[in-house]
Each structure stands twice: as structure tokens, then as C-alpha cells.
Amino acid sequence: MPYFSFFWTDDNREHLAEHGVTAEEFEEFEEFEEVVQDPAELTRSRSTGNLLAFGYTSGGKFLGCVFEMLDDVTVHPITAYEPHED
């Protein structure tokens, strides 16, 4: 499993909150980091082209986590959501 450094800002924390993901829910955003560091699937967002990791957290929640790589080890989180089956 790769090691990444996550670049959290007030802006990306607020953006996650807009999608119903709060710091409390993410235990200081550890769940986002879990999914990005060990995704079940890694693809690109169809709408933005940003990287998109899907995976399960240690608590069993399935998340989609959108992010960009600032360099080889630095992740800039953009948003996260719980995908729903259509």
C-alpha cells in the first residue's frame, strides 16, 4: 500500500461537508485517506477528469473519493460521496 501525504485545507473540508461528509463522520477524514491509499477501484471522474478512488473504509462504508495528485506523494482531496446504485 502506498504512502501519501494529504493536503487538507478549510476549502476542501467545507466542500466535503457540502456533500454530507463531516469531520466527525470521517474521524478527522481518516476514511477518505483509507480509501485513497487502498482503493478497490481507481479511475477518473467523467465530469472533471480528476482521480476517483472507490473503496470500503475499515468501518465498512463504501465511498467514492475524488482527488488530484500535487506530486508523487501529495494528495489534494476534492470531495467524497457514498455512491448509490441506480
N, C-alpha and C positions, 0 to 999 in steps of 0.2 A: 504494500500500500504506500503510495507516495506521501510525502510530507509537503504541506502547503502552508504559507502564511496568509492569513485572511485580513484584508484591508477594510475594516468596518468603519463607517462614518455615520454621522447623525442622519444624513440623507438616505443612505441605503437602509438603515434601521427603520426610518419613517416609511420608506417605500414598502418594506416588508409588512409593516403594521397596516398599511392601506389594504393589503391583501389578506388581512386577518391573521397574520403571523406576528406574535408579540414576543418580546424578550422573555417573558415568563413562560410562554409556550415553548420557546426554543431553548430554555435553560441557558441564557446568555448566547443564543444562536449556535449552540453545540450541535444541534440536529442538522442544521444546514451544512456545517463543516463535515459531519459524519457522512452525509450523502455525497458530497463533492469528493471527498477523499477515497470513498469506496463505492462508486455508483454501480447499480445493476445495469444501467444503460447510459451511454454518453452520446449525445447527438448535438444538433444545433437547432435553435429556435427558428421556426419558419417565418416568424414575423420580424425578428431583429437580426438573426444570424449569430447571436451570442451562443456560447456553450450552454447546454442544458443537460443536467445530470438528473436521472431518475433513480430512486432507491429507497430502501427501508432504513429507518432510524433504529437504534438499539431498542427503542420502545415499541417498535412495530408499525409506526406511521409511515405511509408511502408518500414521498414528496417529489416534486419537480423543483429543481433549484437552478435558476438562471444566473450566469456569472460570466466574467471576462477575465482572461489572464493578463496581468500587467507585465509580467516577465515569466521566467521559467518556474518560479515558485510562489508568486504572489497572486492571490485570487481577489478580485473585486466583486463581492456579492451584489446582485442586482435585485432579484426578487425570488420568492418561493411560493409554492401553492400546492394544495392537495388535488391532484388530478381526479376528475370524475369520469366514470365510464359513460359514454353516450348511448 
